[in-house]
Amino acid sequence: MSHLNIISKTVVFFLSMFFALPAVNVFGSDTTNLNHKIISHRTPEIQGVNLHHPDISPDGKYIAFTASWQFGNIWVQDIATGKAWPVTKVDSTSKQNGDVIPRWSPDSNKLFFTSDRGGKEIHVFVVDFDGKNLTRISDKPVSLTAEGGQAWDGIGNWMPDGKSVVYPLIDRVNKSSVLIEYELSSKKNIVLHSFPDRIAYNPNVGPDGKTVIYVKNAVVRNEGFEALDLITKTTKTIPCDIRHPGQPRWSPDGRWIGFQANEGTWKTYILPSNGGTAIRVGPEGGKGFSSQVPSWTNDGRSIVYHGRKMDSLLINVRDLETSEEIQFPPETTSNDWYWASWSENEERLAFTAKTFESSNHVRVSVMDVEKKSFRDTTLLSDMTKLDTPIPNFKSKIAGWTADNEHFVGIVQQDEYTQLALVSATELDIQYLTESPSVKSCPVLSDDKELIAYLENSDEQEDIWIYDLVTNENYQITFSGKEKWELRFSHSGDRLLFGQNQGDTAGDVMIADIESGEITPITSEQGWQINAYWIDDTTISYTAHTDPTSPERDETRYLVMQNLNDDQIKTIKSKKDIFAPMWHAQSQTFLFNKRPDNDAIFRTNLNGDFTTLLEGGYDGSLSPSGKHLAYIKRVGEQQFSDIWKQNIGDLVSGAVVP
């Protein structure tokens, strides 16, 4: 079966509607550099969407990719002519991602992909490159959890002879996995290998058909790459100097491993096949550039991935009465901040942040609103050395002391972190703890006497309390489960928090500070997050709609729950209510709507929506509501395209394996 015959006989008229537009030059001369260029074309049907997770056909003529991050479908494009066509249709029953991770068969005639079409379960499929003979090949869901996992769980690839496909079955509850081989001729799934004590995530079969590389234990803690010898059934670690590597892909000649990592932004690397020092991919060394999901040309000389220039993000503070704004200078541009903490007198704003290119350390910045001055220092100096990784959202500021001169944060000491008081004027650090553990997610009580925080030791995470009056330190939970978002009740006797329950995903819990008694508030399927105290008898949180619900497009909505009678009230929007922040003085929530994320909205408890600010996101109101701190995107938002880069550009000064 040849591509030419199929196209000429079945889709000539269809393709005539999809002639390519010229490649958009969004990175200057890089697009004309023969060693590094955009190879995707923007036809009218795929304008204004992200093209992602590409795979280049073994014959080098075509690229397959997913168009759009939400409810996406698989497309194929002729690299030379720009002609493009959808291989799969957008499926209205998709849970969220749609069809993702297409992988070409060795003869360039078929595509393997994973999908959440059908709502709750994740399955894998094979389809002809022209869209015919779409077949689900998995007998069981590839992600074995109550919630159903994500479409990315089914990532796999073809055996080199093209006679079978390898994909994982992941059991997130029991932290185990199985590699399955589907034989096309017999149409049977057979167990290739079982991992009773680990999760083999993102498996990729090597060019010899005898070795599988995968990410080990990605759910609990990404421990890097491991390789399985399919003949001897032995495993070995593939050393990598980049934290949390993912989606490994062997080069066809077996000399390199391409992979991605999220280090504040997504980055793509190549690694010698035996491990060692990774080399970053991307224009000008990849700086200021987001890239993911490597694919290889059949000769192993070039790597293909999706990428885009990162937007410039600035931190602004607006006086809502006068519209006057203060802006952080460009050198403090950050892609994340966790989270803005206002002093009670509103004279200062403190926040932790990472930059695009310095993602292994977290700094704290203090803005003097009245003087329009800035100071910053580093709190987490080298996160790669920490005994346990700290997610970005757990590295936030706890709050300010009563004198408005100090705030509470976490500071790194070698492989551990400690609670500390930081002075707002000189940024001097006074350590409060000295125990050998990784602490994170601190929060200060309303009376400024107690600090609640998470302590992670031996991968067991629990809540501790530090008493600023007595300097006592004590533990109040003992489950060892992953937790987040600690918040004191206004009376200070209870603590609201989120916990990963495994079978029901994320739930909202309450801990009694004195007795340590734990009360589960939610137990529904899905994630209930972003919990706040409205008052001492009412809480709020964000819920994700059941993926089988006909209202699935309203995936995140607000819930208010009365703790006395469990009465529930919901606030919904036509789009995701993303990361709402409760503002006590105005009795409103601030939030962004996904996927647009281009304005800051607010709603009162009655569900009345207003737009607070256009052209910003992640807003934080000062206590009185006079000032709004927010992130502002500078320049046009770019969509990801498919890029190709010659390996010779990357390894000219490196030791070739």
PASE-468035 format. One record per residue (C-alpha): residue in three letters; x, y, z. Coordinates in steps of 0.25 Angstrom, whole numbers, plus 5000, padded with zeros to 4 digits. Layout:
N
- resn, c1, c2, c3
- ALA, X, Y, Z;
...
This chain:
657
- resn, c1, c2, c3
- MET, 5000, 5000, 5000;
- SER, 5007, 5013, 4996;
- HIS, 5004, 5027, 5000;
- LEU, 5003, 5032, 4986;
- ASN, 4992, 5022, 4982;
- ILE, 4984, 5025, 4995;
- ILE, 4984, 5040, 4993;
- SER, 4981, 5040, 4978;
- LYS, 4970, 5030, 4979;
- THR, 4963, 5035, 4992;
- VAL, 4967, 5049, 4997;
- VAL, 4971, 5057, 4985;
- PHE, 4959, 5066, 4986;
- PHE, 4960, 5066, 5001;
- LEU, 4974, 5071, 5001;
- SER, 4972, 5081, 4991;
- MET, 4964, 5089, 5001;
- PHE, 4977, 5089, 5010;
- PHE, 4988, 5095, 5002;
- ALA, 4999, 5101, 5011;
- LEU, 5001, 5115, 5016;
- PRO, 5016, 5119, 5017;
- ALA, 5022, 5116, 5030;
- VAL, 5021, 5127, 5040;
- ASN, 5035, 5133, 5044;
- VAL, 5033, 5134, 5059;
- PHE, 5048, 5133, 5062;
- GLY, 5055, 5141, 5052;
- SER, 5066, 5135, 5044;
- ASP, 5065, 5121, 5051;
- THR, 5053, 5118, 5042;
- THR, 5063, 5119, 5030;
- ASN, 5074, 5112, 5036;
- LEU, 5075, 5098, 5029;
- ASN, 5080, 5092, 5041;
- HIS, 5069, 5097, 5050;
- LYS, 5055, 5101, 5045;
- ILE, 5040, 5099, 5046;
- ILE, 5035, 5088, 5037;
- SER, 5020, 5089, 5040;
- HIS, 5011, 5098, 5031;
- ARG, 4999, 5105, 5036;
- THR, 4987, 5102, 5027;
- PRO, 4974, 5109, 5029;
- GLU, 4968, 5098, 5038;
- ILE, 4980, 5098, 5048;
- GLN, 4982, 5113, 5049;
- GLY, 4982, 5118, 5064;
- VAL, 4984, 5104, 5070;
- ASN, 4996, 5097, 5077;
- LEU, 5002, 5086, 5068;
- HIS, 5008, 5076, 5078;
- HIS, 5014, 5062, 5080;
- PRO, 5020, 5060, 5066;
- ASP, 5025, 5048, 5060;
- ILE, 5032, 5048, 5046;
- SER, 5030, 5036, 5037;
- PRO, 5041, 5026, 5035;
- ASP, 5041, 5030, 5020;
- GLY, 5043, 5045, 5024;
- LYS, 5032, 5050, 5016;
- TYR, 5021, 5052, 5026;
- ILE, 5019, 5057, 5041;
- ALA, 5008, 5053, 5049;
- PHE, 5003, 5062, 5061;
- THR, 4992, 5065, 5070;
- ALA, 4985, 5079, 5067;
- SER, 4980, 5086, 5080;
- TRP, 4982, 5082, 5095;
- GLN, 4968, 5080, 5098;
- PHE, 4959, 5070, 5090;
- GLY, 4970, 5069, 5080;
- ASN, 4971, 5060, 5068;
- ILE, 4982, 5054, 5060;
- TRP, 4987, 5060, 5047;
- VAL, 4997, 5056, 5036;
- GLN, 5004, 5067, 5028;
- ASP, 5013, 5065, 5015;
- ILE, 5026, 5072, 5019;
- ALA, 5029, 5076, 5005;
- THR, 5016, 5081, 5000;
- GLY, 5009, 5085, 5013;
- LYS, 4997, 5078, 5010;
- ALA, 4990, 5073, 5023;
- TRP, 4978, 5064, 5026;
- PRO, 4972, 5060, 5039;
- VAL, 4974, 5045, 5042;
- THR, 4964, 5044, 5053;
- LYS, 4951, 5053, 5056;
- VAL, 4950, 5061, 5068;
- ASP, 4942, 5053, 5078;
- SER, 4932, 5059, 5086;
- THR, 4933, 5048, 5097;
- SER, 4947, 5051, 5100;
- LYS, 4950, 5053, 5114;
- GLN, 4960, 5065, 5112;
- ASN, 4972, 5062, 5103;
- GLY, 4966, 5055, 5092;
- ASP, 4975, 5047, 5082;
- VAL, 4990, 5049, 5085;
- ILE, 5004, 5043, 5083;
- PRO, 5003, 5038, 5069;
- ARG, 5014, 5028, 5065;
- TRP, 5017, 5023, 5051;
- SER, 5019, 5009, 5048;
- PRO, 5032, 5005, 5041;
- ASP, 5026, 5004, 5027;
- SER, 5020, 5018, 5029;
- ASN, 5006, 5013, 5026;
- LYS, 4999, 5012, 5040;
- LEU, 4999, 5021, 5053;
- PHE, 4998, 5016, 5067;
- PHE, 4992, 5026, 5077;
- THR, 4986, 5027, 5091;
- SER, 4973, 5034, 5094;
- ASP, 4963, 5037, 5105;
- ARG, 4951, 5037, 5095;
- GLY, 4939, 5030, 5101;
- GLY, 4940, 5039, 5114;
- LYS, 4946, 5031, 5126;
- GLU, 4955, 5021, 5121;
- ILE, 4968, 5022, 5114;
- HIS, 4971, 5013, 5102;
- VAL, 4981, 5011, 5091;
- PHE, 4978, 5010, 5076;
- VAL, 4983, 5007, 5062;
- VAL, 4979, 5014, 5049;
- ASP, 4983, 5015, 5035;
- PHE, 4990, 5028, 5032;
- ASP, 4978, 5032, 5023;
- GLY, 4968, 5030, 5035;
- LYS, 4963, 5017, 5031;
- ASN, 4962, 5004, 5039;
- LEU, 4962, 5011, 5053;
- THR, 4963, 5000, 5063;
- ARG, 4964, 5000, 5078;
- ILE, 4975, 4990, 5082;
- SER, 4975, 4990, 5097;
- ASP, 4966, 4980, 5104;
- LYS, 4967, 4988, 5117;
- PRO, 4968, 5002, 5121;
- VAL, 4983, 5006, 5120;
- SER, 4982, 5014, 5133;
- LEU, 4976, 5006, 5144;
- THR, 4970, 5017, 5154;
- ALA, 4956, 5021, 5158;
- GLU, 4958, 5034, 5151;
- GLY, 4963, 5028, 5139;
- GLY, 4977, 5035, 5138;
- GLN, 4981, 5043, 5126;
- ALA, 4983, 5040, 5111;
- TRP, 4998, 5041, 5113;
- ASP, 4998, 5028, 5121;
- GLY, 4996, 5020, 5108;
- ILE, 5009, 5025, 5102;
- GLY, 5016, 5013, 5094;
- ASN, 5022, 5010, 5081;
- TRP, 5024, 5000, 5070;
- MET, 5034, 4988, 5070;
- PRO, 5044, 4990, 5059;
- ASP, 5038, 4979, 5050;
- GLY, 5025, 4986, 5050;
- LYS, 5018, 4973, 5054;
- SER, 5014, 4978, 5068;
- VAL, 5012, 4990, 5077;
- VAL, 5016, 4991, 5091;
- TYR, 5009, 5000, 5102;
- PRO, 5007, 5000, 5117;
- LEU, 4996, 4996, 5127;
- ILE, 4998, 5006, 5138;
- ASP, 4992, 5003, 5152;
- ARG, 4994, 5016, 5160;
- VAL, 4987, 5010, 5172;
- ASN, 4997, 4999, 5174;
- LYS, 5009, 5006, 5168;
- SER, 5011, 4994, 5158;
- SER, 5010, 4993, 5143;
- VAL, 5011, 4983, 5131;
- LEU, 5016, 4984, 5117;
- ILE, 5007, 4979, 5107;
- GLU, 5010, 4974, 5093;
- TYR, 4999, 4975, 5083;
- GLU, 5001, 4966, 5071;
- LEU, 4994, 4971, 5058;
- SER, 4993, 4958, 5051;
- SER, 4987, 4950, 5062;
- LYS, 4980, 4962, 5068;
- LYS, 4984, 4958, 5082;
- ASN, 4990, 4965, 5094;
- ILE, 5001, 4958, 5102;
- VAL, 5008, 4961, 5114;
- LEU, 5022, 4965, 5110;
- HIS, 5027, 4968, 5124;
- SER, 5021, 4971, 5138;
- PHE, 5026, 4981, 5148;
- PRO, 5020, 4978, 5162;
- ASP, 5028, 4988, 5169;
- ARG, 5029, 5000, 5160;
- ILE, 5022, 5008, 5149;
- ALA, 5029, 5007, 5135;
- TYR, 5024, 5020, 5129;
- ASN, 5026, 5025, 5115;
- PRO, 5032, 5012, 5110;
- ASN, 5040, 5012, 5097;
- VAL, 5045, 5000, 5090;
- GLY, 5060, 5002, 5085;
- PRO, 5064, 5000, 5070;
- ASP, 5069, 4986, 5073;
- GLY, 5055, 4981, 5078;
- LYS, 5062, 4976, 5091;
- THR, 5062, 4988, 5100;
- VAL, 5051, 4996, 5106;
- ILE, 5054, 5010, 5113;
- TYR, 5044, 5016, 5122;
- VAL, 5042, 5026, 5133;
- LYS, 5042, 5019, 5147;
- ASN, 5032, 5021, 5157;
- ALA, 5027, 5034, 5151;
- VAL, 5014, 5035, 5159;
- VAL, 5021, 5035, 5173;
- ARG, 5034, 5040, 5170;
- ASN, 5041, 5041, 5156;
- GLU, 5054, 5034, 5158;
- GLY, 5059, 5036, 5144;
- PHE, 5061, 5026, 5133;
- GLU, 5062, 5011, 5134;
- ALA, 5064, 5000, 5123;
- LEU, 5059, 4986, 5122;
- ASP, 5066, 4975, 5114;
- LEU, 5055, 4967, 5108;
- ILE, 5064, 4955, 5107;
- THR, 5070, 4954, 5120;
- LYS, 5059, 4962, 5128;
- THR, 5069, 4970, 5135;
- THR, 5068, 4985, 5137;
- LYS, 5079, 4996, 5138;
- THR, 5078, 5010, 5142;
- ILE, 5082, 5020, 5131;
- PRO, 5089, 5032, 5138;
- CYS, 5083, 5046, 5134;
- ASP, 5088, 5059, 5140;
- ILE, 5074, 5066, 5137;
- ARG, 5063, 5064, 5148;
- HIS, 5050, 5058, 5145;
- PRO, 5053, 5053, 5130;
- GLY, 5041, 5048, 5122;
- GLN, 5036, 5042, 5109;
- PRO, 5050, 5036, 5105;
- ARG, 5051, 5032, 5090;
- TRP, 5063, 5024, 5085;
- SER, 5070, 5030, 5072;
- PRO, 5069, 5020, 5061;
- ASP, 5084, 5017, 5061;
- GLY, 5083, 5014, 5076;
- ARG, 5093, 5025, 5080;
- TRP, 5084, 5035, 5086;
- ILE, 5072, 5036, 5095;
- GLY, 5063, 5048, 5093;
- PHE, 5055, 5053, 5105;
- GLN, 5047, 5065, 5111;
- ALA, 5047, 5071, 5125;
- ASN, 5039, 5081, 5132;
- GLU, 5049, 5091, 5138;
- GLY, 5040, 5103, 5140;
- THR, 5037, 5102, 5125;
- TRP, 5038, 5090, 5116;
- LYS, 5051, 5086, 5110;
- THR, 5056, 5076, 5101;
- TYR, 5069, 5069, 5102;
- ILE, 5078, 5058, 5096;
- LEU, 5085, 5048, 5104;
- PRO, 5096, 5038, 5101;
- SER, 5090, 5024, 5100;
- ASN, 5098, 5019, 5113;
- GLY, 5094, 5032, 5120;
- GLY, 5102, 5044, 5125;
- THR, 5101, 5059, 5122;
- ALA, 5089, 5063, 5114;
- ILE, 5090, 5073, 5103;
- ARG, 5079, 5083, 5101;
- VAL, 5071, 5085, 5088;
- GLY, 5066, 5098, 5082;
- PRO, 5069, 5111, 5076;
- GLU, 5081, 5118, 5082;
- GLY, 5082, 5106, 5092;
- GLY, 5068, 5106, 5095;
- LYS, 5068, 5119, 5103;
- GLY, 5054, 5126, 5105;
- PHE, 5049, 5114, 5097;
- SER, 5038, 5103, 5101;
- SER, 5040, 5090, 5094;
- GLN, 5035, 5076, 5096;
- VAL, 5034, 5061, 5091;
- PRO, 5046, 5058, 5082;
- SER, 5044, 5049, 5070;
- TRP, 5055, 5045, 5061;
- THR, 5058, 5044, 5046;
- ASN, 5060, 5030, 5041;
- ASP, 5075, 5033, 5039;
- GLY, 5077, 5038, 5053;
- ARG, 5083, 5051, 5049;
- SER, 5072, 5060, 5052;
- ILE, 5062, 5062, 5064;
- VAL, 5048, 5067, 5062;
- TYR, 5039, 5073, 5074;
- HIS, 5028, 5083, 5076;
- GLY, 5033, 5096, 5082;
- ARG, 5030, 5111, 5083;
- LYS, 5036, 5124, 5087;
- MET, 5032, 5127, 5102;
- ASP, 5025, 5139, 5104;
- SER, 5031, 5150, 5113;
- LEU, 5024, 5151, 5126;
- LEU, 5024, 5163, 5135;
- ILE, 5019, 5165, 5149;
- ASN, 5010, 5177, 5151;
- VAL, 5003, 5184, 5163;
- ARG, 4991, 5192, 5159;
- ASP, 4985, 5203, 5168;
- LEU, 4970, 5200, 5165;
- GLU, 4966, 5214, 5170;
- THR, 4975, 5222, 5161;
- SER, 4979, 5211, 5151;
- GLU, 4994, 5214, 5153;
- GLU, 5003, 5202, 5151;
- ILE, 5017, 5198, 5156;
- GLN, 5024, 5188, 5148;
- PHE, 5036, 5179, 5151;
- PRO, 5048, 5182, 5142;
- PRO, 5050, 5172, 5131;
- GLU, 5062, 5165, 5138;
- THR, 5052, 5160, 5148;
- THR, 5043, 5153, 5138;
- SER, 5038, 5140, 5143;
- ASN, 5029, 5129, 5137;
- ASP, 5024, 5125, 5151;
- TRP, 5021, 5131, 5165;
- TYR, 5016, 5124, 5177;
- TRP, 5009, 5132, 5182;
- ALA, 5008, 5147, 5185;
- SER, 5007, 5150, 5200;
- TRP, 5003, 5164, 5204;
- SER, 5007, 5170, 5217;
- GLU, 4995, 5174, 5225;
- ASN, 4998, 5189, 5224;
- GLU, 4999, 5187, 5208;
- GLU, 5012, 5194, 5208;
- ARG, 5020, 5182, 5203;
- LEU, 5018, 5170, 5194;
- ALA, 5026, 5157, 5195;
- PHE, 5026, 5145, 5186;
- THR, 5035, 5133, 5181;
- ALA, 5038, 5131, 5167;
- LYS, 5046, 5123, 5156;
- THR, 5052, 5129, 5143;
- PHE, 5052, 5121, 5130;
- GLU, 5066, 5118, 5130;
- SER, 5069, 5117, 5145;
- SER, 5058, 5107, 5149;
- ASN, 5067, 5099, 5159;
- HIS, 5066, 5110, 5169;
- VAL, 5055, 5119, 5175;
- ARG, 5057, 5133, 5179;
- VAL, 5048, 5142, 5188;
- SER, 5045, 5156, 5183;
- VAL, 5040, 5168, 5192;
- MET, 5033, 5180, 5185;
- ASP, 5032, 5192, 5193;
- VAL, 5019, 5198, 5187;
- GLU, 5020, 5212, 5193;
- LYS, 5035, 5214, 5190;
- LYS, 5034, 5206, 5177;
- SER, 5046, 5198, 5180;
- PHE, 5050, 5184, 5179;
- ARG, 5059, 5174, 5186;
- ASP, 5061, 5159, 5184;
- THR, 5070, 5148, 5189;
- THR, 5070, 5132, 5187;
- LEU, 5063, 5123, 5197;
- LEU, 5065, 5110, 5190;
- SER, 5079, 5110, 5184;
- ASP, 5079, 5096, 5176;
- MET, 5067, 5088, 5176;
- THR, 5074, 5076, 5170;
- LYS, 5081, 5074, 5183;
- LEU, 5068, 5073, 5191;
- ASP, 5065, 5059, 5197;
- THR, 5051, 5061, 5192;
- PRO, 5047, 5070, 5181;
- ILE, 5038, 5082, 5184;
- PRO, 5027, 5085, 5174;
- ASN, 5026, 5099, 5170;
- PHE, 5013, 5102, 5177;
- LYS, 5018, 5097, 5190;
- SER, 5030, 5107, 5190;
- LYS, 5021, 5119, 5194;
- ILE, 5022, 5130, 5205;
- ALA, 5014, 5126, 5217;
- GLY, 5010, 5140, 5221;
- TRP, 5015, 5153, 5229;
- THR, 5017, 5155, 5244;
- ALA, 5009, 5165, 5252;
- ASP, 5020, 5176, 5251;
- ASN, 5019, 5175, 5235;
- GLU, 5034, 5174, 5235;
- HIS, 5036, 5159, 5234;
- PHE, 5030, 5148, 5226;
- VAL, 5031, 5133, 5227;
- GLY, 5037, 5124, 5216;
- ILE, 5045, 5112, 5214;
- VAL, 5060, 5112, 5212;
- GLN, 5070, 5101, 5206;
- GLN, 5081, 5095, 5215;
- ASP, 5088, 5085, 5206;
- GLU, 5078, 5074, 5204;
- TYR, 5068, 5079, 5213;
- THR, 5059, 5091, 5215;
- GLN, 5056, 5099, 5228;
- LEU, 5045, 5109, 5232;
- ALA, 5051, 5123, 5234;
- LEU, 5047, 5137, 5237;
- VAL, 5052, 5147, 5226;
- SER, 5053, 5162, 5228;
- ALA, 5046, 5170, 5218;
- THR, 5057, 5181, 5218;
- GLU, 5070, 5174, 5218;
- LEU, 5065, 5160, 5214;
- ASP, 5073, 5154, 5226;
- ILE, 5069, 5140, 5229;
- GLN, 5066, 5134, 5243;
- TYR, 5064, 5119, 5243;
- LEU, 5053, 5114, 5252;
- THR, 5055, 5099, 5250;
- GLU, 5067, 5090, 5248;
- SER, 5062, 5076, 5246;
- PRO, 5067, 5067, 5234;
- SER, 5055, 5067, 5225;
- VAL, 5049, 5075, 5213;
- LYS, 5039, 5085, 5218;
- SER, 5029, 5092, 5208;
- CYS, 5015, 5099, 5207;
- PRO, 5016, 5107, 5220;
- VAL, 5004, 5115, 5224;
- LEU, 5002, 5125, 5236;
- SER, 4990, 5126, 5245;
- ASP, 4982, 5138, 5246;
- ASP, 4987, 5142, 5260;
- LYS, 5001, 5140, 5255;
- GLU, 5005, 5130, 5265;
- LEU, 5005, 5117, 5258;
- ILE, 5011, 5112, 5245;
- ALA, 5006, 5099, 5238;
- TYR, 5015, 5093, 5228;
- LEU, 5018, 5080, 5221;
- GLU, 5029, 5071, 5224;
- ASN, 5034, 5060, 5215;
- SER, 5043, 5049, 5220;
- ASP, 5046, 5036, 5213;
- GLU, 5034, 5040, 5203;
- GLN, 5024, 5041, 5215;
- GLU, 5018, 5054, 5215;
- ASP, 5010, 5060, 5227;
- ILE, 5006, 5073, 5234;
- TRP, 5014, 5079, 5245;
- ILE, 5011, 5091, 5254;
- TYR, 5022, 5101, 5258;
- ASP, 5018, 5110, 5270;
- LEU, 5024, 5124, 5269;
- VAL, 5021, 5127, 5283;
- THR, 5027, 5115, 5290;
- ASN, 5036, 5110, 5278;
- GLU, 5030, 5096, 5280;
- ASN, 5029, 5087, 5267;
- TYR, 5019, 5076, 5266;
- GLN, 5013, 5066, 5256;
- ILE, 4997, 5066, 5254;
- THR, 4995, 5056, 5243;
- PHE, 5001, 5042, 5241;
- SER, 4996, 5037, 5228;
- GLY, 5008, 5039, 5220;
- LYS, 5000, 5043, 5207;
- GLU, 5003, 5054, 5198;
- LYS, 4997, 5067, 5203;
- TRP, 4995, 5082, 5198;
- GLU, 4989, 5095, 5201;
- LEU, 4989, 5097, 5216;
- ARG, 4979, 5107, 5221;
- PHE, 4976, 5111, 5236;
- SER, 4962, 5114, 5240;
- HIS, 4959, 5128, 5244;
- SER, 4958, 5123, 5259;
- GLY, 4971, 5116, 5257;
- ASP, 4967, 5102, 5263;
- ARG, 4965, 5095, 5250;
- LEU, 4973, 5093, 5237;
- LEU, 4968, 5091, 5223;
- PHE, 4976, 5083, 5213;
- GLY, 4976, 5075, 5201;
- GLN, 4981, 5060, 5201;
- ASN, 4983, 5050, 5190;
- GLN, 4974, 5038, 5193;
- GLY, 4978, 5030, 5182;
- ASP, 4965, 5023, 5178;
- THR, 4957, 5036, 5178;
- ALA, 4969, 5045, 5174;
- GLY, 4969, 5058, 5182;
- ASP, 4960, 5061, 5194;
- VAL, 4958, 5072, 5203;
- MET, 4961, 5069, 5218;
- ILE, 4960, 5076, 5231;
- ALA, 4970, 5074, 5243;
- ASP, 4967, 5078, 5257;
- ILE, 4980, 5085, 5262;
- GLU, 4979, 5080, 5277;
- SER, 4974, 5066, 5275;
- GLY, 4979, 5063, 5261;
- GLU, 4966, 5057, 5258;
- ILE, 4964, 5057, 5242;
- THR, 4950, 5059, 5236;
- PRO, 4949, 5056, 5221;
- ILE, 4940, 5066, 5214;
- THR, 4940, 5061, 5200;
- SER, 4940, 5047, 5195;
- GLU, 4935, 5048, 5180;
- GLN, 4943, 5043, 5168;
- GLY, 4952, 5053, 5162;
- TRP, 4960, 5065, 5168;
- GLN, 4955, 5075, 5179;
- ILE, 4965, 5085, 5181;
- ASN, 4968, 5100, 5184;
- ALA, 4960, 5099, 5197;
- TYR, 4958, 5112, 5205;
- TRP, 4950, 5116, 5218;
- ILE, 4939, 5126, 5215;
- ASP, 4936, 5126, 5230;
- ASP, 4937, 5116, 5241;
- THR, 4925, 5108, 5236;
- THR, 4927, 5109, 5221;
- ILE, 4938, 5105, 5212;
- SER, 4940, 5106, 5197;
- TYR, 4948, 5097, 5187;
- THR, 4949, 5095, 5172;
- ALA, 4943, 5082, 5167;
- HIS, 4945, 5075, 5154;
- THR, 4932, 5070, 5147;
- ASP, 4931, 5055, 5146;
- PRO, 4937, 5051, 5132;
- THR, 4924, 5043, 5128;
- SER, 4915, 5055, 5131;
- PRO, 4908, 5062, 5119;
- GLU, 4913, 5075, 5125;
- ARG, 4928, 5071, 5123;
- ASP, 4932, 5084, 5116;
- GLU, 4930, 5091, 5130;
- THR, 4941, 5083, 5136;
- ARG, 4945, 5092, 5147;
- TYR, 4935, 5099, 5156;
- LEU, 4933, 5105, 5170;
- VAL, 4927, 5098, 5181;
- MET, 4923, 5105, 5195;
- GLN, 4919, 5095, 5206;
- ASN, 4913, 5097, 5219;
- LEU, 4920, 5088, 5229;
- ASN, 4908, 5088, 5239;
- ASP, 4898, 5082, 5229;
- ASP, 4907, 5079, 5217;
- GLN, 4898, 5088, 5208;
- ILE, 4905, 5090, 5195;
- LYS, 4904, 5102, 5186;
- THR, 4912, 5102, 5172;
- ILE, 4917, 5113, 5163;
- LYS, 4919, 5109, 5149;
- SER, 4924, 5116, 5136;
- LYS, 4925, 5112, 5121;
- LYS, 4940, 5111, 5123;
- ASP, 4949, 5105, 5134;
- ILE, 4949, 5113, 5147;
- PHE, 4964, 5112, 5149;
- ALA, 4971, 5113, 5162;
- PRO, 4961, 5123, 5169;
- MET, 4967, 5131, 5181;
- TRP, 4957, 5135, 5192;
- HIS, 4958, 5150, 5196;
- ALA, 4951, 5152, 5210;
- GLN, 4949, 5167, 5210;
- SER, 4941, 5167, 5197;
- GLN, 4935, 5153, 5199;
- THR, 4939, 5150, 5185;
- PHE, 4947, 5140, 5177;
- LEU, 4958, 5144, 5167;
- PHE, 4961, 5134, 5156;
- ASN, 4965, 5132, 5141;
- LYS, 4957, 5124, 5131;
- ARG, 4964, 5113, 5124;
- PRO, 4968, 5111, 5113;
- ASP, 4968, 5126, 5109;
- ASN, 4975, 5131, 5122;
- ASP, 4975, 5145, 5117;
- ALA, 4967, 5153, 5127;
- ILE, 4964, 5153, 5142;
- PHE, 4950, 5150, 5146;
- ARG, 4943, 5151, 5160;
- THR, 4930, 5145, 5165;
- ASN, 4923, 5147, 5178;
- LEU, 4916, 5136, 5186;
- ASN, 4903, 5138, 5177;
- GLY, 4911, 5134, 5165;
- ASP, 4910, 5148, 5159;
- PHE, 4922, 5149, 5149;
- THR, 4930, 5162, 5146;
- THR, 4943, 5165, 5139;
- LEU, 4953, 5171, 5148;
- LEU, 4965, 5172, 5138;
- GLU, 4967, 5170, 5123;
- GLY, 4981, 5164, 5119;
- GLY, 4986, 5158, 5131;
- TYR, 4985, 5146, 5140;
- ASP, 4988, 5140, 5154;
- GLY, 4983, 5152, 5161;
- SER, 4985, 5154, 5176;
- LEU, 4977, 5166, 5183;
- SER, 4983, 5173, 5195;
- PRO, 4975, 5171, 5208;
- SER, 4967, 5184, 5206;
- GLY, 4965, 5181, 5191;
- LYS, 4972, 5194, 5187;
- HIS, 4984, 5188, 5180;
- LEU, 4984, 5176, 5170;
- ALA, 4997, 5169, 5167;
- TYR, 4996, 5160, 5154;
- ILE, 5005, 5154, 5143;
- LYS, 5004, 5161, 5130;
- ARG, 5008, 5155, 5117;
- VAL, 5017, 5164, 5108;
- GLY, 5016, 5161, 5093;
- GLU, 5008, 5152, 5084;
- GLN, 5004, 5138, 5089;
- GLN, 5011, 5128, 5081;
- PHE, 5006, 5114, 5077;
- SER, 5015, 5102, 5077;
- ASP, 5020, 5098, 5063;
- ILE, 5028, 5085, 5059;
- TRP, 5043, 5088, 5058;
- LYS, 5054, 5080, 5053;
- GLN, 5069, 5081, 5057;
- ASN, 5081, 5074, 5052;
- ILE, 5089, 5066, 5063;
- GLY, 5102, 5071, 5057;
- ASP, 5098, 5085, 5062;
- LEU, 5097, 5080, 5076;
- VAL, 5109, 5070, 5078;
- SER, 5120, 5078, 5071;
- GLY, 5127, 5080, 5084;
- ALA, 5122, 5068, 5091;
- VAL, 5127, 5054, 5092;
- VAL, 5119, 5045, 5083;
- PRO, 5115, 5032, 5089;
